[in-house]
Amino acid sequence: MKKTIKITALMIVVVLAVFALVACGKTLSGEYVDAITNNVTYEFSGKNYTKTTDNIIGADTVVEGKYEIDEDAGTITFTYEVDGEEKTQTESFVEGTEGDVEYIKIGIVKFNKK
């Protein structure tokens, strides 16, 4: 009886650990800068991101929020707040390497890792 309980408890722990790892999902880390204009930068840390747009004239635009990557669908979804209202934006997403440069594509825009 005790052996059955121990085995059952161990299996429950293993199943919970697997679900915990799956729930974490794909994350990014570091800074990625727009490969063409260099005026948009994404900084990723865990499930959080900061998008900074250099407006050339005037103050930079900074948006902070959370993101989630759906590898099966090839999308990235950003969640952020504007004027107290939560917004979401989903774009196509690709991650890769060209030569020795890591990059991501969000929509049609390519961002190289700094």
Secondary structure, DSSP 4 states (H G I P E B T S, - for coil): -HHHHHHHHHHHHHHHHHHHHHHH-----EEEEETTT--EEEEEETTEEEEEE--SSSPPEEEEEEEEEETTTTEEEEEEEETTEEEEEEEEEEEEEETTEEEEEETTEEEEE-
